[in-house]
Amino acid sequence: MQLHELQIIYKKKSKKRVGRGGKRGTYSGKGMKGQKSRAGRKMKPMEMDLIQRLPKLRGFKNKSLREKPLIINIADLEKKFKNDIIDNKALLEAGIIKKLNRKVKILGEGKTKRIFQTKGILVSKIAKDKIETAGGKVL
């Protein structure tokens, strides 16, 4: 037996011919027009699309979930307050912060001669020294 003498035992499956009558009709289940109905359509797989959207930087990390505190300097407190107790409510009433539950930190830029008492606010070391030398307290 030689190659040209071989015969097929089973019938070959015929290729589906789209849009030539029969059960499916002219559009053969693909609908009318549009990218999805055309032959040789070029659709991107979703995984590739997601990979392309990621930034191509070394050491890429998501932003931290922790909220950074709002920074206020001693010079700002000097302008807005007189000898008072400073907490989140007082800062909200003075118009320095917009939300009551926001974290606030006082930094030591500027000078003060007024006596401040802070409650429930983060304070840097330099700001703490300046407040305490003026006669105030950090609680």
N, CA, C and O atoms as a MOPAC input file, in Angstrom:
PM7 MOZYME 1SCF
protein

 N      0.84600 1    -1.17800 1     0.00000 1
 C      0.00000 1     0.00000 1     0.00000 1
 C      0.88600 1     1.23400 1     0.00000 1
 O      1.88500 1     1.30300 1     0.71600 1
 N      0.50200 1     2.21100 1    -0.81900 1
 C      1.24600 1     3.45600 1    -0.90200 1
 C      0.34000 1     4.61800 1    -0.51000 1
 O     -0.87400 1     4.46100 1    -0.38000 1
 N      0.95500 1     5.79400 1    -0.32300 1
 C      0.19200 1     6.95900 1     0.18700 1
 C     -0.98600 1     7.31000 1    -0.71600 1
 O     -2.05700 1     7.65700 1    -0.21700 1
 N     -0.81400 1     7.22900 1    -2.01000 1
 C     -1.89800 1     7.62200 1    -2.91200 1
 C     -3.02600 1     6.59500 1    -2.94300 1
 O     -4.09300 1     6.85500 1    -3.50000 1
 N     -2.79100 1     5.43300 1    -2.34700 1
 C     -3.81400 1     4.39800 1    -2.33900 1
 C     -4.66700 1     4.42100 1    -1.06700 1
 O     -5.64800 1     3.68500 1    -0.96900 1
 N     -4.29800 1     5.26300 1    -0.09000 1
 C     -5.06500 1     5.34600 1     1.16200 1
 C     -6.45100 1     5.91400 1     0.90500 1
 O     -6.62700 1     6.80500 1     0.07300 1
 N     -7.43500 1     5.38700 1     1.63000 1
 C     -8.79800 1     5.88300 1     1.51100 1
 C     -9.31300 1     6.29500 1     2.89500 1
 O     -8.92700 1     5.71500 1     3.91000 1
 N    -10.20000 1     7.31900 1     2.92000 1
 C    -10.76700 1     7.81600 1     4.16800 1
 C    -11.90600 1     6.89500 1     4.57600 1
 O    -12.78200 1     6.56300 1     3.77800 1
 N    -11.86900 1     6.48500 1     5.87000 1
 C    -12.90200 1     5.57800 1     6.38200 1
 C    -14.12400 1     6.39300 1     6.80400 1
 O    -15.25800 1     6.00900 1     6.51800 1
 N    -13.89200 1     7.52500 1     7.48900 1
 C    -14.99500 1     8.35100 1     7.98000 1
 C    -15.13700 1     9.59000 1     7.09400 1
 O    -14.20900 1     9.98500 1     6.38700 1
 N    -16.31600 1    10.18200 1     7.15500 1
 C    -16.62300 1    11.33900 1     6.32700 1
 C    -15.98500 1    12.58800 1     6.92900 1
 O    -16.01200 1    12.74400 1     8.15000 1
 N    -15.41300 1    13.48200 1     6.12300 1
 C    -14.83100 1    14.74000 1     6.59700 1
 C    -15.94700 1    15.67900 1     7.03500 1
 O    -17.01900 1    15.71700 1     6.43200 1
 N    -15.67800 1    16.43400 1     8.09500 1
 C    -16.65400 1    17.42400 1     8.55600 1
 C    -16.52300 1    18.65700 1     7.67100 1
 O    -15.43000 1    19.20200 1     7.51500 1
 N    -17.62300 1    19.09100 1     7.10000 1
 C    -17.57700 1    20.24400 1     6.20300 1
 C    -17.50100 1    21.54000 1     7.01200 1
 O    -18.09300 1    21.63900 1     8.08700 1
 N    -16.78600 1    22.51100 1     6.50500 1
 C    -16.62700 1    23.81400 1     7.15800 1
 C    -17.95500 1    24.55800 1     7.11800 1
 O    -18.66600 1    24.50900 1     6.11400 1
 N    -18.29200 1    25.24200 1     8.19500 1
 C    -19.54600 1    25.98500 1     8.26700 1
 C    -19.47600 1    27.17300 1     7.32200 1
 O    -18.55600 1    27.98600 1     7.40900 1
 N    -20.43600 1    27.27500 1     6.43000 1
 C    -20.47600 1    28.37500 1     5.47500 1
 C    -21.53600 1    29.36000 1     5.95800 1
 O    -22.72800 1    29.05500 1     5.98800 1
 N    -21.08000 1    30.52300 1     6.32700 1
 C    -21.93800 1    31.50800 1     6.98400 1
 C    -22.76900 1    32.25700 1     5.94900 1
 O    -22.26600 1    32.67100 1     4.90400 1
 N    -24.03900 1    32.41900 1     6.25900 1
 C    -24.89900 1    33.29400 1     5.47800 1
 C    -25.23600 1    32.77800 1     4.09700 1
 O    -25.27400 1    33.54500 1     3.13400 1
 N    -25.48400 1    31.46800 1     3.99200 1
 C    -25.82600 1    30.92500 1     2.67300 1
 C    -27.13000 1    30.14000 1     2.74700 1
 O    -27.23800 1    29.05800 1     2.17000 1
 N    -28.09900 1    30.66700 1     3.43900 1
 C    -29.37500 1    29.97900 1     3.53800 1
 C    -29.33300 1    28.88600 1     4.58500 1
 O    -28.37700 1    28.79900 1     5.35400 1
 N    -30.34500 1    28.06400 1     4.62300 1
 C    -30.38500 1    26.96900 1     5.57700 1
 C    -31.05700 1    27.38400 1     6.86600 1
 O    -31.83800 1    28.33500 1     6.89300 1
 N    -30.74900 1    26.66100 1     7.94200 1
 C    -31.43700 1    26.88600 1     9.20700 1
 C    -31.13000 1    28.26400 1     9.79900 1
 O    -32.01300 1    28.90900 1    10.36300 1
 N    -29.90800 1    28.70100 1     9.67300 1
 C    -29.51400 1    29.93400 1    10.35800 1
 C    -29.87100 1    31.19400 1     9.57800 1
 O    -29.91700 1    32.27100 1    10.17300 1
 N    -30.11200 1    31.11300 1     8.34000 1
 C    -30.45400 1    32.31100 1     7.57600 1
 C    -29.22000 1    33.07200 1     7.14100 1
 O    -28.10700 1    32.55200 1     7.22000 1
 N    -29.40600 1    34.29400 1     6.68200 1
 C    -28.29600 1    35.04200 1     6.08400 1
 C    -27.26500 1    35.49400 1     7.09000 1
 O    -26.08100 1    35.56000 1     6.76000 1
 N    -27.67200 1    35.80900 1     8.31000 1
 C    -26.71000 1    36.33200 1     9.29400 1
 C    -26.15300 1    35.23900 1    10.18100 1
 O    -25.17600 1    35.46000 1    10.89600 1
 N    -26.76400 1    34.05300 1    10.14600 1
 C    -26.31700 1    32.85100 1    10.84500 1
 C    -26.01100 1    33.08900 1    12.32300 1
 O    -24.98400 1    32.63100 1    12.82500 1
 N    -26.88700 1    33.79500 1    13.01500 1
 C    -26.76300 1    33.95200 1    14.45600 1
 C    -25.78600 1    35.01700 1    14.90200 1
 O    -25.54000 1    35.15900 1    16.10000 1
 N    -25.22000 1    35.77200 1    13.96800 1
 C    -24.25600 1    36.80800 1    14.34100 1
 C    -24.87800 1    38.19900 1    14.38900 1
 O    -24.20100 1    39.15300 1    14.77300 1
 N    -26.11100 1    38.33800 1    14.02000 1
 C    -26.74100 1    39.65000 1    14.02100 1
 C    -26.33400 1    40.45900 1    12.80500 1
 O    -25.66600 1    39.95200 1    11.90300 1
 N    -26.73300 1    41.69800 1    12.78600 1
 C    -26.43200 1    42.55500 1    11.64300 1
 C    -25.30000 1    43.51500 1    11.98400 1
 O    -25.24600 1    44.05700 1    13.08800 1
 N    -24.43100 1    43.71200 1    11.06600 1
 C    -23.35500 1    44.71800 1    11.12000 1
 C    -22.53400 1    44.69200 1    12.41100 1
 O    -22.83900 1    43.94400 1    13.34100 1
 N    -21.52900 1    45.48600 1    12.45100 1
 C    -20.72600 1    45.63200 1    13.66100 1
 C    -19.52700 1    44.71200 1    13.68300 1
 O    -19.42400 1    43.77200 1    12.89500 1
 N    -18.62000 1    45.00400 1    14.60700 1
 C    -17.33800 1    44.29900 1    14.69300 1
 C    -17.52400 1    42.81600 1    15.00100 1
 O    -16.76100 1    41.98400 1    14.51100 1
 N    -18.51400 1    42.48000 1    15.79500 1
 C    -18.70400 1    41.09000 1    16.19600 1
 C    -19.28800 1    40.23100 1    15.08000 1
 O    -19.18900 1    39.00600 1    15.14100 1
 N    -19.88400 1    40.82800 1    14.08000 1
 C    -20.48900 1    40.04800 1    13.01000 1
 C    -19.53500 1    39.80900 1    11.84800 1
 O    -19.82600 1    38.98900 1    10.97800 1
 N    -18.41700 1    40.49700 1    11.81600 1
 C    -17.53100 1    40.42800 1    10.65600 1
 C    -16.54000 1    39.27300 1    10.75700 1
 O    -16.23400 1    38.77900 1    11.84200 1
 N    -16.05800 1    38.86600 1     9.60700 1
 C    -15.04700 1    37.81100 1     9.55600 1
 C    -13.69700 1    38.40600 1     9.93100 1
 O    -13.40400 1    39.55000 1     9.58600 1
 N    -12.87700 1    37.63700 1    10.63200 1
 C    -11.54700 1    38.09000 1    11.00200 1
 C    -11.54300 1    39.28600 1    11.91600 1
 O    -10.65800 1    40.13700 1    11.82100 1
 N    -12.52200 1    39.37100 1    12.80700 1
 C    -12.60300 1    40.52700 1    13.70600 1
 C    -11.42400 1    40.53900 1    14.66700 1
 O    -10.89700 1    39.49000 1    15.03600 1
 N    -11.02800 1    41.70500 1    15.05800 1
 C     -9.88300 1    41.83700 1    15.95100 1
 C    -10.36500 1    42.34700 1    17.30600 1
 O    -10.46500 1    43.55300 1    17.53000 1
 N    -10.66100 1    41.41600 1    18.20000 1
 C    -11.13100 1    41.75400 1    19.54100 1
 C    -10.01400 1    41.40100 1    20.52500 1
 O     -9.45300 1    40.30700 1    20.46600 1
 N     -9.69100 1    42.34000 1    21.43700 1
 C     -8.65400 1    42.07800 1    22.43000 1
 C     -9.22500 1    41.22700 1    23.55600 1
 O    -10.36300 1    41.43100 1    23.97700 1
 N     -8.43900 1    40.27500 1    24.04200 1
 C     -8.88400 1    39.57600 1    25.24400 1
 C     -8.80000 1    40.51600 1    26.45200 1
 O     -7.92700 1    41.38200 1    26.51000 1
 N     -9.69300 1    40.34500 1    27.39500 1
 C     -9.76700 1    41.26100 1    28.54200 1
 C     -8.50100 1    41.22600 1    29.39300 1
 O     -8.10500 1    42.25000 1    29.94800 1
 N     -7.86200 1    40.06300 1    29.50300 1
 C     -6.66700 1    39.97300 1    30.34600 1
 C     -5.56400 1    40.88100 1    29.79900 1
 O     -4.88000 1    41.57500 1    30.55100 1
 N     -5.40900 1    40.86100 1    28.49000 1
 C     -4.36300 1    41.66900 1    27.87000 1
 C     -4.64700 1    43.15900 1    28.07700 1
 O     -3.73900 1    43.95300 1    28.32000 1
 N     -5.90600 1    43.50800 1    27.97500 1
 C     -6.30200 1    44.90600 1    28.15100 1
 C     -5.97300 1    45.38800 1    29.56800 1
 O     -5.50300 1    46.51100 1    29.75100 1
 N     -6.22400 1    44.53200 1    30.57200 1
 C     -5.92900 1    44.89800 1    31.96200 1
 C     -4.43000 1    45.01800 1    32.19800 1
 O     -3.98000 1    45.91200 1    32.91400 1
 N     -3.65100 1    44.11200 1    31.59200 1
 C     -2.19700 1    44.15700 1    31.74700 1
 C     -1.64000 1    45.44200 1    31.15000 1
 O     -0.72900 1    46.04400 1    31.71800 1
 N     -2.17500 1    45.86600 1    30.01600 1
 C     -1.67500 1    47.07600 1    29.35600 1
 C     -1.98800 1    48.33800 1    30.15300 1
 O     -1.27600 1    49.33500 1    30.04000 1
 N     -3.03900 1    48.30100 1    30.94900 1
 C     -3.40000 1    49.48800 1    31.73100 1
 C     -2.51300 1    49.68600 1    32.95700 1
 O     -2.41500 1    50.80200 1    33.46600 1
 N     -1.86200 1    48.62000 1    33.44400 1
 C     -1.00300 1    48.75200 1    34.61900 1
 C      0.22200 1    49.58400 1    34.27600 1
 O      0.75800 1    49.45900 1    33.17400 1
 N      0.67400 1    50.42500 1    35.18900 1
 C      1.85300 1    51.23500 1    34.90900 1
 C      3.10400 1    50.37400 1    34.80800 1
 O      3.29000 1    49.43500 1    35.58200 1
 N      3.95600 1    50.70400 1    33.84700 1
 C      5.16100 1    49.91600 1    33.60400 1
 C      6.33900 1    50.54000 1    34.33200 1
 O      7.31100 1    50.95400 1    33.70000 1
 N      6.26100 1    50.61200 1    35.64900 1
 C      7.30700 1    51.20600 1    36.46000 1
 C      7.85400 1    50.17000 1    37.42200 1
 O      7.12700 1    49.29400 1    37.89000 1
 N      9.13400 1    50.27500 1    37.71100 1
 C      9.72800 1    49.36700 1    38.67800 1
 C      9.24100 1    49.75000 1    40.06800 1
 O      9.16800 1    50.92900 1    40.41400 1
 N      8.91500 1    48.74800 1    40.84800 1
 C      8.51000 1    49.00000 1    42.22500 1
 C      7.16900 1    49.69100 1    42.34100 1
 O      6.94400 1    50.44500 1    43.28900 1
 N      6.26800 1    49.45100 1    41.39300 1
 C      4.93700 1    50.06000 1    41.45500 1
 C      4.16900 1    49.51300 1    42.64500 1
 O      4.07300 1    48.30000 1    42.83500 1
 N      3.62500 1    50.41600 1    43.44100 1
 C      2.80800 1    50.01200 1    44.57200 1
 C      1.56200 1    50.88600 1    44.61300 1
 O      1.57200 1    52.03400 1    44.16900 1
 N      0.50700 1    50.32700 1    45.14700 1
 C     -0.72100 1    51.10200 1    45.28400 1
 C     -0.54300 1    52.17300 1    46.36400 1
 O      0.31500 1    52.04800 1    47.23900 1
 N     -1.34900 1    53.20800 1    46.29300 1
 C     -1.28100 1    54.26500 1    47.30100 1
 C     -1.69300 1    53.70100 1    48.66300 1
 O     -2.48900 1    52.76500 1    48.74600 1
 N     -1.15300 1    54.27200 1    49.69900 1
 C     -1.45900 1    53.78300 1    51.03900 1
 C     -2.90800 1    54.10700 1    51.38600 1
 O     -3.45500 1    55.12900 1    50.97200 1
 N     -3.50400 1    53.21800 1    52.14700 1
 C     -4.89500 1    53.39400 1    52.54600 1
 C     -5.02700 1    54.37500 1    53.70300 1
 O     -6.10900 1    54.89800 1    53.96800 1
 N     -3.90600 1    54.61800 1    54.39100 1
 C     -3.92700 1    55.51000 1    55.53700 1
 C     -4.03200 1    56.95200 1    55.06000 1
 O     -3.30900 1    57.36200 1    54.15200 1
 N     -4.90700 1    57.70100 1    55.65600 1
 C     -5.09700 1    59.10000 1    55.26300 1
 C     -4.04100 1    59.97500 1    55.93900 1
 O     -3.82300 1    59.88000 1    57.14600 1
 N     -3.39700 1    60.81700 1    55.15700 1
 C     -2.36900 1    61.69700 1    55.70400 1
 C     -3.02400 1    62.86000 1    56.44200 1
 O     -4.07500 1    63.34100 1    56.01900 1
 N     -2.41600 1    63.32100 1    57.54600 1
 C     -3.03700 1    64.41700 1    58.29600 1
 C     -2.91600 1    65.75700 1    57.56500 1
 O     -1.99900 1    65.97500 1    56.77400 1
 N     -3.85500 1    66.62900 1    57.85000 1
 C     -3.84600 1    67.98100 1    57.29700 1
 C     -2.82700 1    68.80400 1    58.08500 1
 O     -2.82000 1    68.78700 1    59.31600 1
 N     -1.97200 1    69.52100 1    57.36600 1
 C     -0.86900 1    70.23400 1    58.02100 1
 C     -1.25600 1    71.68500 1    58.27800 1
 O     -1.73200 1    72.38900 1    57.38800 1
 N     -1.03700 1    72.11500 1    59.52900 1
 C     -1.27800 1    73.50600 1    59.92900 1
 C     -0.01400 1    73.99800 1    60.63400 1
 O      0.55400 1    73.28400 1    61.46000 1
 N      0.41900 1    75.19800 1    60.31400 1
 C      1.60100 1    75.77200 1    60.95800 1
 C      1.19200 1    76.65200 1    62.13300 1
 O      0.04400 1    77.08800 1    62.22700 1
 N      2.14500 1    76.90600 1    63.02600 1
 C      1.89000 1    77.76100 1    64.19800 1
 C      1.53600 1    79.17800 1    63.75600 1
 O      0.74300 1    79.85500 1    64.41000 1
 N      2.12300 1    79.62500 1    62.64900 1
 C      1.82700 1    80.97000 1    62.14500 1
 C      0.34300 1    81.11300 1    61.79100 1
 O     -0.24100 1    82.17900 1    61.99000 1
 N     -0.27500 1    80.03200 1    61.26200 1
 C     -1.71100 1    80.06300 1    60.94000 1
 C     -2.55200 1    80.16500 1    62.21300 1
 O     -3.55300 1    80.88000 1    62.25000 1
 N     -2.13700 1    79.44600 1    63.24900 1
 C     -2.87000 1    79.49800 1    64.52000 1
 C     -2.73600 1    80.87300 1    65.16800 1
 O     -3.67200 1    81.35800 1    65.80300 1
 N     -1.57800 1    81.49600 1    65.00800 1
 C     -1.32100 1    82.83300 1    65.56100 1
 C     -2.29400 1    83.85600 1    64.97900 1
 O     -2.75600 1    84.75400 1    65.68400 1
 N     -2.60300 1    83.71300 1    63.68000 1
 C     -3.51300 1    84.65900 1    63.01400 1
 C     -4.96900 1    84.44200 1    63.42400 1
 O     -5.70600 1    85.40800 1    63.62200 1
 N     -5.38600 1    83.18400 1    63.55500 1
 C     -6.81000 1    82.87800 1    63.74700 1
 C     -7.25800 1    82.85400 1    65.20800 1
 O     -8.40400 1    83.18600 1    65.51000 1
 N     -6.35400 1    82.46100 1    66.12200 1
 C     -6.76900 1    82.25300 1    67.50900 1
 C     -6.08300 1    83.22900 1    68.45300 1
 O     -4.98400 1    83.71800 1    68.19500 1
 N     -6.78100 1    83.49400 1    69.56600 1
 C     -6.14900 1    84.17100 1    70.69000 1
 C     -5.90900 1    83.07800 1    71.72900 1
 O     -6.03700 1    81.89900 1    71.40200 1
 N     -5.57500 1    83.41900 1    72.93500 1
 C     -5.23600 1    82.40300 1    73.94400 1
 C     -6.42900 1    81.45700 1    74.14700 1
 O     -7.33500 1    81.74900 1    74.92700 1
 N     -6.41900 1    80.33300 1    73.44100 1
 C     -7.56500 1    79.41600 1    73.42500 1
 C     -7.12200 1    77.96500 1    73.53300 1
 O     -5.94200 1    77.62300 1    73.45100 1
 N     -8.15000 1    77.12500 1    73.72400 1
 C     -7.94900 1    75.68000 1    73.60700 1
 C     -8.21400 1    75.30600 1    72.15000 1
 O     -9.26000 1    75.63800 1    71.59200 1
 N     -7.24600 1    74.60500 1    71.54000 1
 C     -7.37600 1    74.25400 1    70.12700 1
 C     -7.65400 1    72.76500 1    70.00700 1
 O     -6.85800 1    71.92900 1    70.43300 1
 N     -8.81600 1    72.45000 1    69.40900 1
 C     -9.14900 1    71.07700 1    69.06400 1
 C     -9.84100 1    71.08900 1    67.70300 1
 O     -9.91700 1    72.13500 1    67.05800 1
 N    -10.34700 1    69.93500 1    67.26100 1
 C    -10.96000 1    69.86300 1    65.92500 1
 C    -12.17400 1    70.77600 1    65.78500 1
 O    -12.38500 1    71.36600 1    64.72500 1
 N    -12.96900 1    70.89900 1    66.83700 1
 C    -14.15900 1    71.77100 1    66.77200 1
 C    -13.76600 1    73.23400 1    66.60900 1
 O    -14.38100 1    73.96800 1    65.83500 1
 N    -12.74700 1    73.64900 1    67.33600 1
 C    -12.28700 1    75.04000 1    67.22900 1
 C    -11.71200 1    75.32900 1    65.85300 1
 O    -11.91400 1    76.41400 1    65.30800 1
 N    -10.98700 1    74.35200 1    65.28300 1
 C    -10.43100 1    74.52600 1    63.93400 1
 C    -11.52900 1    74.57300 1    62.88300 1
 O    -11.40900 1    75.28800 1    61.88800 1
 N    -12.61000 1    73.80600 1    63.10100 1
 C    -13.74000 1    73.80700 1    62.17500 1
 C    -14.46900 1    75.14600 1    62.21700 1
 O    -14.84800 1    75.68500 1    61.17700 1
 N    -14.66300 1    75.67800 1    63.41300 1
 C    -15.33800 1    76.97400 1    63.55900 1
 C    -14.50600 1    78.11500 1    62.97900 1
 O    -15.05700 1    79.08300 1    62.45400 1
 N    -13.19000 1    78.00500 1    63.07300 1
 C    -12.31200 1    79.04300 1    62.52800 1
 C    -12.18800 1    78.95600 1    61.00600 1
 O    -11.68500 1    79.88000 1    60.36700 1
 N    -12.65200 1    77.83600 1    60.42600 1
 C    -12.61300 1    77.67500 1    58.97200 1
 C    -11.29700 1    77.13500 1    58.44600 1
 O    -11.02400 1    77.22700 1    57.24900 1
 N    -10.47700 1    76.57400 1    59.32500 1
 C     -9.19600 1    76.01300 1    58.88400 1
 C     -9.39800 1    74.62100 1    58.28600 1
 O     -8.77700 1    74.28700 1    57.27700 1
 N    -10.26100 1    73.80800 1    58.89800 1
 C    -10.57500 1    72.50100 1    58.33600 1
 C    -12.03900 1    72.47300 1    57.91800 1
 O    -12.84200 1    73.28200 1    58.38200 1
 N    -12.38200 1    71.53000 1    57.03200 1
 C    -13.74700 1    71.43900 1    56.52000 1
 C    -14.51900 1    70.26000 1    57.08900 1
 O    -15.75000 1    70.27900 1    57.11300 1
 N    -13.80100 1    69.21900 1    57.55500 1
 C    -14.45300 1    68.04700 1    58.13900 1
 C    -14.03200 1    67.90500 1    59.59200 1
 O    -12.89300 1    68.20000 1    59.95300 1
 N    -14.95500 1    67.45400 1    60.41400 1
 C    -14.68000 1    67.33200 1    61.84400 1
 C    -13.80600 1    66.12500 1    62.15600 1
 O    -12.98800 1    66.17900 1    63.07500 1
 N    -13.96700 1    65.02700 1    61.39800 1
 C    -13.24600 1    63.79200 1    61.71800 1
 C    -11.91700 1    63.66900 1    60.97300 1
 O    -11.38400 1    62.56500 1    60.86400 1
 N    -11.37800 1    64.75000 1    60.46600 1
 C    -10.10500 1    64.73400 1    59.72800 1
 C     -8.94000 1    64.85800 1    60.70900 1
 O     -9.01600 1    65.62000 1    61.67300 1
 N     -7.85800 1    64.10600 1    60.46200 1
 C     -6.66500 1    64.20400 1    61.30800 1
 C     -5.91300 1    65.48400 1    60.97900 1
 O     -5.82600 1    65.88200 1    59.81700 1
 N     -5.36900 1    66.12800 1    62.01100 1
 C     -4.66900 1    67.39900 1    61.86000 1
 C     -3.32600 1    67.30300 1    62.56300 1
 O     -3.21500 1    66.68900 1    63.62400 1
 N     -2.30500 1    67.91200 1    61.96800 1
 C     -0.99300 1    67.96000 1    62.60500 1
 C     -0.48100 1    69.39300 1    62.57300 1
 O     -0.53600 1    70.06400 1    61.54200 1
 N      0.02000 1    69.85000 1    63.71900 1
 C      0.56500 1    71.20300 1    63.82000 1
 C      2.07800 1    71.12200 1    63.65200 1
 O      2.75400 1    70.36700 1    64.35100 1
 N      2.60200 1    71.91300 1    62.71000 1
 C      4.03800 1    71.97800 1    62.48300 1
 C      4.58000 1    73.30100 1    63.00700 1
 O      3.81200 1    74.23300 1    63.24600 1
 N      5.89700 1    73.39200 1    63.18900 1
 C      6.50100 1    74.51900 1    63.88800 1
 C      6.98100 1    75.66100 1    63.02600 1
 O      7.95400 1    76.31600 1    63.39800 1
 N      6.35900 1    75.93900 1    61.90000 1
 C      6.80200 1    77.06300 1    61.06900 1
 C      6.14600 1    78.34700 1    61.57100 1
 O      4.92000 1    78.43300 1    61.64900 1
 N      6.94000 1    79.31500 1    61.90200 1
 C      6.42600 1    80.58300 1    62.42000 1
 C      6.71700 1    80.73100 1    63.90200 1
 O      7.27300 1    79.83300 1    64.53400 1
 N      6.32700 1    81.88900 1    64.45300 1
 C      6.56000 1    82.16400 1    65.86900 1
 C      5.23200 1    82.42500 1    66.54800 1
 O      4.26000 1    82.82900 1    65.91000 1
 N      5.20400 1    82.18900 1    67.85100 1
 C      3.98900 1    82.46000 1    68.62100 1
 C      4.34200 1    83.05000 1    69.98200 1
 O      5.33100 1    82.68000 1    70.61500 1
 N      3.48700 1    83.98800 1    70.40800 1
 C      3.60700 1    84.54200 1    71.75000 1
 C      2.34700 1    84.23900 1    72.54600 1
 O      2.27700 1    84.52700 1    73.74100 1
 N      1.35600 1    83.66200 1    71.88800 1
 C      0.09000 1    83.36800 1    72.54600 1
 C      0.15100 1    82.01500 1    73.24300 1
 O      0.97100 1    81.15800 1    72.91400 1
 N     -0.73800 1    81.85100 1    74.21300 1
 C     -0.76000 1    80.61700 1    75.00800 1
 C     -1.84800 1    79.70000 1    74.44100 1
 O     -3.03900 1    79.99700 1    74.53500 1
 N     -1.41700 1    78.58700 1    73.85400 1
 C     -2.34600 1    77.62100 1    73.27100 1
 C     -2.36000 1    76.34500 1    74.09000 1
 O     -1.34800 1    75.94400 1    74.66600 1
 N     -3.54100 1    75.70800 1    74.13200 1
 C     -3.66100 1    74.35900 1    74.68200 1
 C     -4.26300 1    73.48600 1    73.58800 1
 O     -5.36000 1    73.76900 1    73.10800 1
 N     -3.56400 1    72.43500 1    73.19000 1
 C     -4.06000 1    71.57500 1    72.11100 1
 C     -4.62000 1    70.29400 1    72.69800 1
 O     -4.07600 1    69.74800 1    73.65800 1
 N     -5.73000 1    69.81200 1    72.10700 1
 C     -6.36700 1    68.56200 1    72.53300 1
 C     -6.68300 1    67.72000 1    71.30000 1
 O     -7.32900 1    68.19400 1    70.36500 1
 N     -6.22200 1    66.46500 1    71.30200 1
 C     -6.56100 1    65.52400 1    70.23000 1
 C     -5.97600 1    65.88400 1    68.88200 1
 O     -6.53900 1    65.52700 1    67.84700 1
 N     -4.85400 1    66.58700 1    68.87700 1
 C     -4.21900 1    66.98800 1    67.61700 1
 C     -2.76700 1    66.53400 1    67.66600 1
 O     -2.10700 1    66.63800 1    68.70000 1
 N     -2.27500 1    66.02700 1    66.53500 1
 C     -0.86700 1    65.65100 1    66.44900 1
 C     -0.00700 1    66.90600 1    66.38400 1
 O     -0.36800 1    67.87800 1    65.72000 1
 N      1.13900 1    66.88400 1    67.08200 1
 C      2.01500 1    68.06000 1    67.12800 1
 C      3.45000 1    67.59100 1    66.91600 1
 O      3.87300 1    66.59900 1    67.51000 1
 N      4.20400 1    68.30100 1    66.07100 1
 C      5.61200 1    67.95700 1    65.85800 1
 C      6.44300 1    68.42000 1    67.05500 1
 O      5.97100 1    69.20300 1    67.88000 1
 N      7.69000 1    67.92800 1    67.14400 1
 C      8.55700 1    68.24900 1    68.28900 1
 C      8.86200 1    69.74300 1    68.35400 1
 O      8.82900 1    70.34600 1    69.42600 1
 N      9.15900 1    70.33400 1    67.19500 1
 C      9.49900 1    71.77000 1    67.16400 1
 C      8.28500 1    72.60500 1    67.57100 1
 O      8.41100 1    73.56900 1    68.32700 1
 N      7.11300 1    72.23000 1    67.06500 1
 C      5.89100 1    72.96300 1    67.42700 1
 C      5.59200 1    72.81600 1    68.91800 1
 O      5.14800 1    73.76500 1    69.56300 1
 N      5.83600 1    71.63100 1    69.45600 1
 C      5.60000 1    71.39800 1    70.88400 1
 C      6.51100 1    72.28200 1    71.73000 1
 O      6.07500 1    72.86700 1    72.72200 1
 N      7.78000 1    72.37500 1    71.33100 1
 C      8.71700 1    73.23200 1    72.05600 1
 C      8.28900 1    74.69500 1    72.00900 1
 O      8.35700 1    75.39600 1    73.01800 1
 N      7.84900 1    75.15600 1    70.84200 1
 C      7.44900 1    76.56500 1    70.68900 1
 C      6.20400 1    76.88400 1    71.50800 1
 O      6.11100 1    77.95000 1    72.11800 1
 N      5.23900 1    75.94900 1    71.52200 1
 C      4.01000 1    76.16400 1    72.29600 1
 C      4.31700 1    76.18900 1    73.79000 1
 O      3.79000 1    77.02600 1    74.52200 1
 N      5.17600 1    75.26600 1    74.24300 1
 C      5.48300 1    75.17500 1    75.67600 1
 C      6.36600 1    76.32900 1    76.15400 1
 O      6.24900 1    76.74900 1    77.30500 1
 N      7.25000 1    76.85100 1    75.29200 1
 C      8.05200 1    78.01000 1    75.70500 1
 C      7.20100 1    79.28200 1    75.80000 1
 O      7.51800 1    80.19100 1    76.56700 1
 N      6.11200 1    79.33500 1    75.01000 1
 C      5.19500 1    80.48300 1    75.09100 1
 C      4.28500 1    80.39100 1    76.32000 1
 O      3.63900 1    81.37000 1    76.69300 1
 N      4.23800 1    79.18700 1    76.95800 1
 C      3.40700 1    79.01200 1    78.14500 1
 C      2.19600 1    78.14700 1    77.92200 1
 O      1.34500 1    78.05000 1    78.80600 1
 N      2.08600 1    77.51700 1    76.77600 1
 C      0.92500 1    76.64900 1    76.47900 1
 C      1.17100 1    75.20900 1    76.88000 1
 O      2.21600 1    74.87600 1    77.43700 1
 N      0.17600 1    74.34200 1    76.58400 1
 C      0.26100 1    72.92600 1    76.91500 1
 C     -0.14300 1    72.09300 1    75.70500 1
 O     -0.99800 1    72.48700 1    74.91200 1
 N      0.49800 1    70.92200 1    75.58400 1
 C      0.10900 1    69.95400 1    74.56800 1
 C     -0.43000 1    68.73900 1    75.29400 1
 O      0.30600 1    68.04400 1    75.99300 1
 N     -1.73500 1    68.48400 1    75.12400 1
 C     -2.38400 1    67.35800 1    75.82400 1
 C     -2.56500 1    66.18500 1    74.88900 1
 O     -3.09100 1    65.14900 1    75.29300 1

